[in-house]
Amino acid sequence: MRLNNFDFLRFIFALLVVISHANVLSGYGVKDQWIFKLTNGQIELSNIGLNGFFILSGYLIFQSIERSKNVFDFYWKRILRLFPGLFVVLVLTVIFAPLVYQNSIPYLDNYKVLSYIPRNLSLFNLQYSIKGVFESNPYSSSINGSLWTICYEFSCYVLLSGLLIIIKKRKIVLLFLVSVFLLMIIGYNFFYIQLNHIIKFGMSGSHFFNLGTFFIGGSLFASLKIENFKNKSLLLVIVSILVVTSLYYNSYDFFKHILLTIMILLIGLMPVKYFHSFGKTGDPSYGIYIYSFPIQQTLIYFFNIGGNTLIIRSVLLSLLFGYFSWHLIEKKALLYKNLNLKLIF
């Protein structure tokens, strides 16, 4: 198996999202972030994390499609990766929410309590709040604001799963991915305002084209076997220079889908000592991502903290819950990934 730094990168991306959310929940806008100021408003911490997640996901999901026996095998593995961890965090939220509940309506009589788990397990048209939960917090409109990206991730799975029919036909697959990638870049860059007004199944057209383009970009370079490219170090230097140049000329947003995709994948494929063995202790990134927001809301509710204090405490607790989620929930669920689906379907 080829060594890579993907586990380490996912970990870093998850932490960037945690830090970004801590700033927002503390009352600081993205404009206060050092990287936002440094790049003249072109980059936010959370965007690096989310975009990086979708790039790596697109790369790895394409490889999963290549290995999948059929469509049921593919979706079964995706379900096992997403839903067990999500289900547990939703259940724990409903169980412990009474501790931060302030409402004249008894907790169990609040219909939002009963709908919270099924609505969010549907992935689409999410229910972000339960009236009365975190009511006194500065950002009271969401219990778990991290969940919004999961529907986009799953939608990308659906989009890419069509390749299962033609996966053996390399040239057609490559043509499909190049075409979709270019069309989505054009759509995002030239029709962003129109896309921003399109809301379907709780998803914004602009978000779908942005995140989806990174995902398809990752898949495209997986199909091109970027891991076998020669002179990857030189290519990384060139792409890094182009990224800095695009930032200098305030054109990063136009070129980011191609440049950042190549950069992230090349960094992930660099033979960096220790980083490629980071995942030996587990993969806490998904758990960190889905637990961090309610953890931060809880810390704010009980201790009224913000800034660096919130960042440090929420990062430590999110790490704990991330590893808990991986070792006790996600890893155990993945033991069933090779289940004979003929027994089910």
FILUM-43015 format. One record per residue (C-alpha): residue number from 1; residue in one letter; x, y, z. Coordinates in steps of 0.5 Angstrom, whole numbers. Example, Ala and Ser with C-alpha at 12.3 -4.5 7.8 and 13.67 -1.06 7.14 Angstrom:
% residues 2
- nudo/kegu/px/py/pz
- 1/a/25/-9/16
- 2/s/27/-2/14
% end
This chain:
% residues 345
- nudo/kegu/px/py/pz
- 1/m/0/0/0
- 2/r/3/7/-2
- 3/l/5/11/4
- 4/n/1/18/4
- 5/n/0/24/9
- 6/f/-8/24/8
- 7/d/-10/22/15
- 8/f/-5/28/18
- 9/l/-8/33/13
- 10/r/-15/31/15
- 11/f/-13/32/22
- 12/i/-11/39/21
- 13/f/-17/40/16
- 14/a/-21/38/22
- 15/l/-18/43/27
- 16/l/-18/49/22
- 17/v/-26/48/22
- 18/v/-26/48/30
- 19/i/-21/54/30
- 20/s/-26/58/25
- 21/h/-32/56/29
- 22/a/-29/58/36
- 23/n/-28/65/33
- 24/v/-35/66/30
- 25/l/-38/63/36
- 26/s/-34/68/40
- 27/g/-37/74/37
- 28/y/-31/75/32
- 29/g/-32/75/24
- 30/v/-28/72/19
- 31/k/-25/79/18
- 32/d/-22/78/24
- 33/q/-18/72/22
- 34/w/-10/73/21
- 35/i/-11/69/14
- 36/f/-17/73/12
- 37/k/-13/80/13
- 38/l/-7/77/10
- 39/t/-10/74/3
- 40/n/-14/81/3
- 41/g/-21/77/4
- 42/q/-19/71/-1
- 43/i/-18/65/4
- 44/e/-22/63/11
- 45/l/-19/58/16
- 46/s/-26/54/15
- 47/n/-25/54/8
- 48/i/-18/51/7
- 49/g/-21/45/12
- 50/l/-27/44/8
- 51/n/-24/45/1
- 52/g/-19/40/3
- 53/f/-24/35/6
- 54/f/-27/35/-1
- 55/i/-21/34/-5
- 56/l/-18/28/-1
- 57/s/-25/25/-1
- 58/g/-26/26/-8
- 59/y/-19/23/-9
- 60/l/-21/17/-4
- 61/i/-28/16/-7
- 62/f/-26/15/-14
- 63/q/-21/9/-12
- 64/s/-27/6/-7
- 65/i/-31/6/-14
- 66/e/-25/3/-17
- 67/r/-25/-3/-12
- 68/s/-33/-3/-11
- 69/k/-36/-10/-14
- 70/n/-43/-6/-15
- 71/v/-47/0/-13
- 72/f/-49/-4/-7
- 73/d/-42/-5/-5
- 74/f/-40/2/-6
- 75/y/-46/5/-2
- 76/w/-46/0/4
- 77/k/-39/3/5
- 78/r/-41/10/5
- 79/i/-47/9/9
- 80/l/-42/5/14
- 81/r/-37/11/14
- 82/l/-42/17/15
- 83/f/-48/14/19
- 84/p/-46/11/25
- 85/g/-42/17/28
- 86/l/-47/21/26
- 87/f/-53/17/29
- 88/v/-49/17/36
- 89/v/-47/24/36
- 90/l/-55/26/35
- 91/v/-57/21/40
- 92/l/-52/24/45
- 93/t/-54/31/43
- 94/v/-62/29/45
- 95/i/-60/26/51
- 96/f/-56/31/54
- 97/a/-59/37/51
- 98/p/-64/38/57
- 99/l/-58/40/61
- 100/v/-58/47/57
- 101/y/-65/47/56
- 102/q/-69/54/57
- 103/n/-76/53/55
- 104/s/-83/54/59
- 105/i/-85/48/54
- 106/p/-83/41/58
- 107/y/-77/38/54
- 108/l/-80/32/52
- 109/d/-87/35/50
- 110/n/-82/40/45
- 111/y/-84/37/38
- 112/k/-77/39/36
- 113/v/-74/34/40
- 114/l/-77/28/37
- 115/s/-76/31/30
- 116/y/-68/32/31
- 117/i/-65/26/30
- 118/p/-69/23/24
- 119/r/-69/30/20
- 120/n/-61/30/21
- 121/l/-60/23/19
- 122/s/-64/25/13
- 123/l/-58/29/11
- 124/f/-62/34/7
- 125/n/-67/40/10
- 126/l/-63/39/17
- 127/q/-66/41/23
- 128/y/-61/46/26
- 129/s/-64/47/33
- 130/i/-69/45/38
- 131/k/-72/51/41
- 132/g/-70/53/48
- 133/v/-63/49/47
- 134/f/-57/54/48
- 135/e/-62/60/48
- 136/s/-58/64/52
- 137/n/-52/63/47
- 138/p/-49/69/43
- 139/y/-50/64/37
- 140/s/-57/60/39
- 141/s/-59/58/32
- 142/s/-55/52/31
- 143/i/-54/46/36
- 144/n/-49/43/31
- 145/g/-47/48/25
- 146/s/-42/43/22
- 147/l/-47/38/20
- 148/w/-49/42/14
- 149/t/-43/40/9
- 150/i/-45/32/10
- 151/c/-51/33/5
- 152/y/-46/36/0
- 153/e/-41/30/1
- 154/f/-47/25/0
- 155/s/-49/28/-6
- 156/c/-42/28/-9
- 157/y/-42/20/-8
- 158/v/-49/20/-12
- 159/l/-46/24/-17
- 160/l/-40/20/-18
- 161/s/-43/13/-17
- 162/g/-45/13/-24
- 163/l/-38/12/-26
- 164/l/-39/5/-23
- 165/i/-43/3/-30
- 166/i/-37/5/-34
- 167/i/-31/5/-29
- 168/k/-27/0/-34
- 169/k/-27/5/-40
- 170/r/-21/9/-38
- 171/k/-22/14/-43
- 172/i/-29/15/-42
- 173/v/-29/16/-35
- 174/l/-23/21/-36
- 175/l/-27/25/-41
- 176/f/-33/25/-36
- 177/l/-29/28/-30
- 178/v/-26/33/-34
- 179/s/-32/35/-37
- 180/v/-36/36/-31
- 181/f/-30/39/-27
- 182/l/-29/45/-33
- 183/l/-37/46/-33
- 184/m/-37/46/-25
- 185/i/-31/51/-25
- 186/i/-35/55/-31
- 187/g/-41/55/-27
- 188/y/-38/57/-20
- 189/n/-34/63/-23
- 190/f/-39/66/-28
- 191/f/-46/64/-25
- 192/y/-45/65/-18
- 193/i/-50/70/-16
- 194/q/-55/66/-20
- 195/l/-53/59/-16
- 196/n/-53/63/-10
- 197/h/-61/63/-11
- 198/i/-62/56/-12
- 199/i/-64/52/-6
- 200/k/-66/45/-7
- 201/f/-66/40/-1
- 202/g/-63/45/3
- 203/m/-57/45/-1
- 204/s/-55/52/-4
- 205/g/-53/52/-11
- 206/s/-47/56/-10
- 207/h/-44/51/-4
- 208/f/-45/45/-9
- 209/f/-41/48/-14
- 210/n/-36/50/-10
- 211/l/-35/44/-6
- 212/g/-37/39/-11
- 213/t/-32/42/-16
- 214/f/-26/41/-11
- 215/f/-29/33/-10
- 216/i/-29/32/-18
- 217/g/-22/35/-18
- 218/g/-20/30/-13
- 219/s/-23/25/-17
- 220/l/-20/27/-23
- 221/f/-13/27/-21
- 222/a/-14/20/-18
- 223/s/-16/18/-25
- 224/l/-10/21/-28
- 225/k/-6/17/-22
- 226/i/-3/23/-20
- 227/e/1/19/-15
- 228/n/5/16/-21
- 229/f/7/23/-23
- 230/k/14/25/-24
- 231/n/18/31/-21
- 232/k/12/32/-16
- 233/s/16/36/-11
- 234/l/18/41/-17
- 235/l/10/41/-19
- 236/l/9/43/-12
- 237/v/13/48/-12
- 238/i/10/51/-19
- 239/v/3/50/-16
- 240/s/5/54/-10
- 241/i/8/60/-13
- 242/l/2/60/-18
- 243/v/-3/60/-11
- 244/v/1/66/-8
- 245/t/1/70/-15
- 246/s/-6/69/-15
- 247/l/-7/71/-8
- 248/y/-3/77/-10
- 249/y/-7/79/-16
- 250/n/-14/78/-12
- 251/s/-15/72/-17
- 252/y/-15/66/-12
- 253/d/-22/65/-12
- 254/f/-22/64/-20
- 255/f/-16/59/-20
- 256/k/-17/56/-13
- 257/h/-21/49/-16
- 258/i/-15/47/-20
- 259/l/-9/50/-16
- 260/l/-11/48/-9
- 261/t/-13/41/-11
- 262/i/-7/40/-14
- 263/m/-3/43/-8
- 264/i/-7/39/-3
- 265/l/-6/32/-7
- 266/l/1/33/-8
- 267/i/2/35/0
- 268/g/-1/29/1
- 269/l/3/24/-3
- 270/m/10/27/-1
- 271/p/14/22/3
- 272/v/14/26/10
- 273/k/17/22/15
- 274/y/12/21/21
- 275/f/6/24/18
- 276/h/5/18/13
- 277/s/4/14/20
- 278/f/0/19/23
- 279/g/-7/14/22
- 280/k/-4/8/26
- 281/t/-7/11/32
- 282/g/-14/12/29
- 283/d/-17/17/24
- 284/p/-21/22/29
- 285/s/-22/27/24
- 286/y/-30/26/22
- 287/g/-31/25/30
- 288/i/-27/32/31
- 289/y/-32/35/26
- 290/i/-38/33/28
- 291/y/-37/34/36
- 292/s/-33/40/36
- 293/f/-39/45/35
- 294/p/-44/42/40
- 295/i/-38/42/45
- 296/q/-36/49/44
- 297/q/-43/51/45
- 298/t/-43/47/51
- 299/l/-37/51/54
- 300/i/-40/58/52
- 301/y/-46/56/56
- 302/f/-43/54/62
- 303/f/-37/58/62
- 304/n/-38/64/58
- 305/i/-31/63/55
- 306/g/-29/65/48
- 307/g/-23/67/44
- 308/n/-16/63/45
- 309/t/-19/60/51
- 310/l/-25/57/47
- 311/i/-20/54/42
- 312/i/-16/51/47
- 313/r/-21/47/51
- 314/s/-25/46/45
- 315/v/-20/43/41
- 316/l/-18/38/47
- 317/l/-25/36/48
- 318/s/-26/35/41
- 319/l/-20/31/40
- 320/l/-22/26/46
- 321/f/-29/25/43
- 322/g/-26/24/36
- 323/y/-22/19/38
- 324/f/-28/16/42
- 325/s/-32/16/36
- 326/w/-27/13/32
- 327/h/-25/7/36
- 328/l/-32/6/39
- 329/i/-36/7/33
- 330/e/-34/8/27
- 331/k/-28/3/27
- 332/k/-33/-2/29
- 333/a/-38/0/24
- 334/l/-33/-1/18
- 335/l/-32/-8/20
- 336/y/-38/-10/17
- 337/k/-36/-7/10
- 338/n/-35/-13/7
- 339/l/-42/-16/9
- 340/n/-45/-20/4
- 341/l/-50/-16/1
- 342/k/-54/-22/-3
- 343/l/-56/-24/4
- 344/i/-60/-17/5
- 345/f/-62/-15/-2
% end
